[in-house]
C-alpha cells in the first residue's frame, strides 16, 4: 500500500471534517439530546407527582365521603330521636286529653244521675201523695205533710 498525497489529503480533510463536526455539529446535537432527556425526566416526574396528587385526592375524597356518611347517620339518628320524642309527647298529650274528657264525661254522667234521681224523687213524692189519696179516699195536702214526704223521698 502506497502512501501518496491523495491519501494524506483525504486524511487531512477527514480530520478537518471531524474537527468541524466535533466543534460545531456535535455540541448542538448533544445539547438537543440532553434537553430532550431533561424534558422526558421532567415529564416522568410530573406524571409521578400527578399520580401521587390523584391518589391523595382520592384519599381525601374517600375521607370526606366517609365523614359525610357519618354526619348523615348522625342527622338521621337525631331525626329518629326527635320523631320518637314527638310521638311520645303526642301519646302523652292524647292520654291526658282522654283522661280529661273521661273525667268531664264522668262528671256529666254524675250530674245527670243526680238530676234524674231528684226528678225521680219528685215523681215518687207525687205518686206517693196520689197513692195515699186513693188509699185514704180523700185529698191529702202535700204542704201539710211536707216533712213526712221529705222523709219518704230521702228514704228512697
Secondary structure as GFF3:
##gff-version 3
##sequence-region A 1 156
A	DSSP	alpha_helix	5	20	.	.	.	ID=ss1
A	DSSP	pi_helix	21	25	.	.	.	ID=ss2
A	DSSP	alpha_helix	26	136	.	.	.	ID=ss3
A	DSSP	alpha_helix	146	155	.	.	.	ID=ss4
###
